């Protein structure tokens, strides 16, 4: 069995004019820290599936979040956090890891707390993040674009009007719309539709988000056989004008090197 060690994320701050303690940390924050540490160490789905056993506890000393795991993971944690501290930037990290550190930085500024990253191999922190530091990711994590998406309309309405589109490629997508867009035309609930939508696309997993409806596209899986025959007939006239079809195709493909 591999030697075990621990990594630690210590939170220092003031709550109600007193030093922060574990009891001041809400369970939602604890769940988020646990999830973020797992993603930082094992960012891909495959790595998460195959990751080793990790145990957790929280202790006094402000709020010490301790994770017990194999020493190889401790060394990985040390290497990454030291490199962040030395470079002063997140741009060398993959998107998922950079997003985790970016999140810690935003919380440090919003809540005026300090996060210290330590481990069983180091007495002093490898990295500290507080309101004075600026560990934000500068490189883009998404692009803005327009999408054509197909799926079943699953839910409609809400205080902020939107509908849910169940797609094969991305699962459930939430698409905002105006009340007029939701009400005009036929009822679309539980029907398969195509939509044109503007929004953002993650560079991490390519999933669209922050989507806004542009227009609906009626989904028709059947093709018009008569129209297809007509197009073939029209194309045949042009094909008949080509004396050597193989030579013509070869030239279109770039010759012998195509």
TADA-V285275 format. One record per pair of residues at least 6 apart in sequence whose C-alpha atoms are under 8 Angstrom apart, sorted by the first residue. I is the first residue (numbers start at 0). GAP is how many residues later the second one is. If there is no record, write none. Layout:
# TADA-V285275
i={I/I}
gap={GAP/GAP}
This chain:
# TADA-V285275
i={1/1/2/2/3/3/3/3/4/4/4/4/4/4/4/4/5/5/5/5/5/5/5/5/5/6/6/6/6/6/6/6/6/6/6/7/7/7/7/7/7/7/7/8/8/8/8/8/8/8/9/9/9/9/9/9/9/9/9/10/10/10/10/10/10/10/10/11/11/11/11/11/11/11/12/12/12/12/12/12/13/13/14/18/19/19/20/20/20/20/21/21/21/21/21/21/24/35/37/38/38/38/38/39/39/39/40/40/40/41/41/42/42/51/51/52/53/53/53/54/54/54/55/55/55/55/56/56/56/57/57/57/58/58/73/73/73/77/77/77/80/80/80/81/81/83/83/84/84/84/87/87/88/88/88/89/89/89/89/89/89/90/90/90/90/94/94/94/95/97/97/98/100/100/101/101/101/103/103/104/104/104/104/104/104/104/106/107/107/107/107/107/108/108/108/109/111/111/112/112/113/113/113/113/114/114/114/115/115/115/115/115/116/116/116/116/117/117/117/117/118/128/140/140/140/141/141/141/141/141/142/142/142/142/143/143/143/143/144/144/144/144/145/145/145/145/146/146/146/146/146/147/147/147/147/148/148/148/148/148/149/149/149/149/149/149/149/150/150/150/150/150/150/150/151/151/151/151/151/151/151/151/152/152/152/152/152/152/152/152/152/152/153/153/153/153/153/153/154/154/154/154/154/155/155/155/155/155/156/156/159/160/160/160/160/160/161/161/161/161/161/161/162/162/162/162/163/163/163/163/164/164/164/164/165/165/166/169/169/172/172/173/173/173/174/174/174/174/174/175/175/175/175/176/176/191/192/192/192/192/193/193/193/193/194/194/194/194/194/195/195/195/195/195/196/196/196/196/196/197/197/197/197/198/198/198/198/198/199/199/199/199/200/200/200/201/201/238/241/249/249}
gap={68/69/67/68/64/65/66/67/63/64/65/66/69/114/115/116/60/61/62/63/64/65/68/113/114/59/60/61/62/67/70/110/111/112/113/56/57/58/59/108/109/110/111/55/56/57/106/107/108/109/52/53/54/55/104/105/106/107/108/9/51/52/53/102/103/104/105/7/8/50/51/101/102/103/6/7/49/99/100/101/6/99/9/43/42/43/39/40/41/42/36/37/38/40/41/42/38/64/10/9/57/58/61/56/57/60/32/35/36/6/9/53/54/17/18/16/13/14/15/12/13/14/9/10/11/12/8/9/10/6/7/8/6/7/45/46/47/40/41/48/36/45/46/44/45/6/43/41/42/43/46/47/46/47/48/8/11/45/46/47/48/7/46/47/48/46/108/109/108/38/39/38/34/35/33/34/35/11/25/24/25/26/28/29/30/31/6/6/7/21/22/23/21/22/23/21/18/19/17/18/14/15/16/17/13/14/15/9/10/11/12/13/8/9/10/11/6/7/8/9/6/6/61/62/63/58/59/60/61/62/57/58/59/60/54/55/56/57/53/54/55/56/50/51/52/53/48/49/50/51/52/46/47/48/49/18/45/46/47/48/15/17/42/43/44/45/69/14/15/16/17/41/42/43/13/14/15/37/38/39/40/41/10/11/12/13/35/36/37/38/39/40/9/10/11/12/35/36/8/9/10/34/35/6/7/8/26/33/6/25/16/15/16/17/18/21/12/13/14/15/16/20/11/12/13/14/8/9/10/11/7/8/9/10/6/7/6/37/38/35/36/35/36/37/22/35/36/37/38/34/35/36/37/35/36/27/23/24/25/26/22/23/24/25/18/19/20/21/22/17/18/19/20/21/14/15/16/17/18/13/14/15/16/9/10/11/12/13/8/9/10/11/6/7/8/6/7/6/6/6/8}
